[in-house]
């Protein structure tokens, strides 16, 4: 049994597709298939069901998957411990970020880390916050920049808030609510809404506030990018639910209204795996520096293009 066989097996299990798994591990699809068949032959059981469109785990595959992940994590930990003693940082770091991310300190941290540790291969993926958090918990990603609710971050010791913003309702200048100084959730939900997709930080916070207030939102349109949600609202297709920075700079096309009974802030936070590697420790240090976490008063001003999606 070889470590690369376990790596390929985990990749196929997580991607549910041999082609995507081959792209992820940077070898041919036939090479992945051959190595997994060799692993199955050695174990005496099929790990993957190949009969359908997706590659799914068999009962034996389900039993083997977590052990394969643990074996790969243990090898990474051994390498990390030796590198730490030798003062080296090498290998690969898998990180994630919220979709349509425009957070400048995050990009500054990645660039500074790459410059300081050119031997580390940085792999960066973009996805919805709930899926990114799931991948960090599963060990697929080591670090992710995600949108979440303030109360969720407060309960998680491996979640570091870097930006907190209230929600606003953004409407076109000719909308019936445009002349209001603020709005309630009940008043909002009388109108069709435009919002980010389920699983994004803003959507999670807004739906949680609605549930607490006993109102049911009616989403007319949704888009993955905050700018698209804002443009849809500006064209009269719904009331946009955004964080304050997402609505900034659009005074000519939108009116941003505070939501009186939405007390839960949308957070942008860093979350990381339970067994951080030396490389991850180094990247976190760069993140703390670029997000200026020792100077929270100056933090908001650095995020004019931020997104808590």
N, C-alpha and C positions, 0 to 999 in steps of 0.2 A: 504494500500500500504506500503510495507516494503523496506528498503534500499537494502537488499540483493536481492530482486526481480529486482530492477533497475540495480544492479551490474551484475546480471546474464544476464539480457536483453542486456546490453551494451556489455558484453563479447561475446554473441552469434552474435550480430550484427557485431562486429569487426572481429570475427573469421570466420563468415559465416558457422559455423559448431558446432553442439551441443557437439560433443566429445572433440574437441579442447577447447571449452569454459569451459567444465567441468574440464578438466585438468588445465586450467588457474586459476579457482576459487577453485580448490581442493575439489570438491564434485563429487558425481556420476552424470552421464548423466541423469538418471531418476529424480534425485533431481532438476537439472537445469530445465528440461522440466516441472516438476510439478509446480515449483515456477513461471515460465513464464506463464503457463496456468492460474494460479491463478491471476496473474497480468492482463492478457487479460480479464479474467472473470470480474474482478473489473472494468476495463476500458470499457468493453462492446464492444471491437473491437480486431480483430486479429492483432498482431504486426509483426508476422513473417509468411512467406509463407514456409511451410514445404514440398511442393509437389515435388520440384526438388532435385537434389543431394546436393545443397548448401541451407542453410537457408538464405533466402533473406527478406529484409524489405518490408512490405506492405506499402501502402500510410500512414496509421495510424502510422506504425512503424517509418517511416522517420520523421513524425511530432514529435514523442515522443523522438527520440534518443537524440537530442541536449539538450532537457530539462532534460532528465535522467542524461546525463553527467554533466550538470550544478548543478543538485541536489547533485550528488556524490561529485563534487568539492567543493560545499558549505559546506557539512558535513566535508570534509577533512580540509577545511579552519578553521572551528570552532574548530576542534580537535587540529589543529596546533597552533591556537592562544592561546588556553588554555595551551597547552604543553609549548609554549614559555614563558608564564607568570610564569609557575611553574618550568621553567628551565629543562624541560624534552623533549626528542626527542624519539618518538616511532612510530610504524606503519610499513609501507611498502614503499619502494622507487623503482620505475621502471626506469631502465636506459638502454641505448643501446650503441652499439659500432660497428664500421665498421667491415665487415667480414674479417677474418684472421688477426685480430688485434694482434700486438706484441709490443705494446707501453708500455714500462715498467713503466713510471711515472703514467699512467692511472691505472695500476694494483696496484701500490703502494698507490695511492689515495683511491682506493676501500678497500684495506686491512687496511689502517690507519683509514678510516671511520668506518669500521666494528669493529675494536678494540675499538674505542672511543665510539661507539653507538651500542652495541650488541643487543639492543632491536629493532633495525630497521631491517626488513627483506629486503635484497637486491635482486632484481630480475634483471638479466642482460640478454639481448637478443642481437643477432648478426644479422646484415642485411646490405643491400646496403645503401649508404648514403642518397639517395633521399627518400627511404622509411622511414628511421629513422627520417629524418627531418619532413616528413609528420606526423609521429606518435607523435612527440613532439608538432607540431602545433595543432594536434587533441586532445592532452591531454592524450593520451595513455601512453606515456613516459614522464618523468619529465626532463630528461637530456640525451644527447647522444653525443658521440664522433664521429664526421663525417668528411668526406673529402668534400671539396668544393673549389670554386674559390675565389681568394683574393678579387675581386670586389664585389662578393655576400656577403662575410663576412663584408666588410666595410659598407654595407648598412643596416645591421641587428644589432640592439642594443643588441639583445639577442644571439649573436654569438661571442665567444671569441677565437681568433686564438691562437694556442699553438705551431704550427710548420709550416714553410713556405719553400717549396722546388720547384725549377724549374723542368720541365720535361726534360727527356733525351730519346734518341733513343738508344736502346741496341741491338747490332748485334753480331752474331757469328764471330770469328776471320777470317774466310775465306769468309765472306760476301763481296760483291762489295763495300759497304760503309765503311768497317772496317778501311781502311787506311785514311779516311777523318778526319780532325780535328773537323769538325762540319757539320751540315746538315740543309737544309731548309725544310719547310713543303712540298713544291712542290716536292722536291727530295724524301722525305719520301714516299709520297703517290703514287709514281711510283712502290712501292714495297708492297707486302702483309704485313699486320701488325698483331701483337699479342698484345692484350690489355685486361684490366679488363672489366667486363660487363657494359652495360649502367646503369646509375644511380650512378656509383662510382665516387669519386672526380677526379681521374686522367682522366677517360674517359670524364667527363663533361668538364674539362679544355681543354683537347686536341681537342675535337670536336668544342668547342667554338673558339679556335685558328684557326682551319682549316676553319671554316665558315668566320672568319674575313679575312683570306688570300685568300678566294675564291677557296679553293681546297677541293676535296672530298676524304676522307680516304677510304681505302679498307681493312676491317678487315677479315683476313683469319681464325684466331683462337682467342678464348677468354677463360679466366679461372678466377675463383673467387679469387684465391690466387696469390699475386704478385710473389711468388717463382715459381709457376707453369708457369706463363707467361714468366718469365726469362728462365726457363728450356726449354720451347717450342722454344724460340728464339735461345738459345744455340744449339739446335738440327736442326736449319735451317728452322723452320716452319714459320718464319715471323720476322719482326723488332719489338722488344718489346718497347712499350710506357710505361715508368715507371717514378716515381720520383727518384731523385738522390739517396736517401737512399735505395730504393728498389733494385738498381743496384749495390750498394756498396758490396765489398767483393767477386765479381765474375770476377775479372780481368783475371782469367785463362780461363774462358769460354765465356765472353762477353766483347765487347768494348762499353763503354757508350759515346755517342756523344751529345754534346750540340745542342739544336735546336735553330737556329739563330732567327727565327721569331715567337717564342712562348713565348711572354713576360708575360703571365698571370701565376702566380705561383699556384701550388696546395697546398691547406692549409689543415691542420688538425685542427679542431676547436671544441670547446664545444658549444652546443646550448641547451637552456632550455626553459621550459614552461613560459607562461606569468604570472602565479600566483605561484611563487616558495614557497614551504613549508619550515618550519624551518629545516627539514631534508635535503632538497636540498641546502639551504644556507650553512649548515655544510659541505656537500660533496663538494660544490664549493670551500670552504676555503681549504679543503684538496687538491683539484686539483690545485689550485693556488700555494700551497706550493710545491707539488711534481713536477709540471711542471716548477717551479722556474720562474714564470712569472715576477718577479721583476729583473731577471737577464737573459735577452734575449740573451746576448752574450754567455752564457754557455748552452743555451738550446739545440742547434743542437747536441752537443757532447753527450747528454744523450739519443739520439734517433737512435742509430746504428741499432736497429731492428724495426724501425718505419714503419708505413704504412699509406699513405694518401688515401687509397682506399675509 
